[in-house]
């Protein structure tokens, strides 16, 4: 049988593993129960296993029966600080924590790929590195694993890397989607503290009120990206957190806000950093207040290598059919730390629709407390990862 047929035989086991993981979500770089579950799922396979020191990662190396290069397959494992509202019988047992981005499917799918390839070990012309990664949600787990040597875990640099991400909306169930070049945006963080002098709300002239100054900054930042950047090299800026004061008749000493900023080219990323800092400093100075600014460059843009994108697209079409692959017209403005891997290694990233309804346009999106994923896609996701590794090695 082929990989796809073998994967169908594993479907029940992969669903059980996914649902077990869904009930024990963990956040960040330390996922001890998730790591334990993954190690148990890999037990008995002919893999060289190692775990991380700065994070609870799992790296598994499968040595092929014939000499050749090494290929990396990646699945992220962490959850989000969201209270689940799906009503699933296998809902999270951890209050306020949920697998709302589908990483439980990624982990189960990568275990499936490891099982499929282990059964074909003698046919592999090279080695496969399985990268089970914590900390994708804003903590740069990929960067930590790269620093700890995941790209050379086979004893030499991997020649290519592939990964996929399930979507609870936007993409029809069972459809794989990607594009060459920019696939996902770079992500930066802007952190601003406007420092004034507090006082009584009835006499603002005796104080230095930071609230209207911070509000002016927020408005100006949103306007700035529409006037300083080409719409064909876009920047997206969203202020998602704003805090000031304790009571309506008290002028506070300070006001703080935080923004997420997305861009697709290094040039736009450098310019938006310069403009954000300059704008906030100038507005504060105009009102006679001080401002403290921190600008963090977080994840770079996820850029698919053109040849590897075509390889992935051709593989999907050949294995699953023409109708199962969609080439995206535009990149997505979300961010992904698999970009770190693709900055070092040729490869490609793609999406897999896992919408539970036939109307992905109206379904709750990833990161929603109502995000639901159809685990019927698990076998095909595992089969594709395994197929990509085998074909790339040959």
Secondary structure, 3 states (H helix, E strand, C coil): CCHHHHHHHHHHHHHHHHHHHHHCCCCCCCCHHHHHHHHHHHCCCCEEEEECCCCCCEEEEEECCEEEEEEEEEEECCCECCCCCCCCCCCCCCCCCECCCCHHHHHHHHHHHHHHHHCCHHHCEEEEEEEEECCCCCCCHHHHHHHCCHHHCCCCCCCEEEEEEEECCCCCCCCEEECCEEEECEEEEEEEEEECECEECCCHHHCECHHHHHHHHHHHHHHHHHHCCCCCCCEEEEEEEEEECCCCCEECCEEEEEEEEEECCHHHHHHHHHHHHHHHHHHHHHCCCEEEEEEEEEECCEEECHHHHHHHHHHHHHHHCHHHEEECCCCECCCCCHHHHHHHCCEEEEEEECCCCCCCCCCCCCCCCCCCCCHHHHHHHHHHHHHHHHHHHC
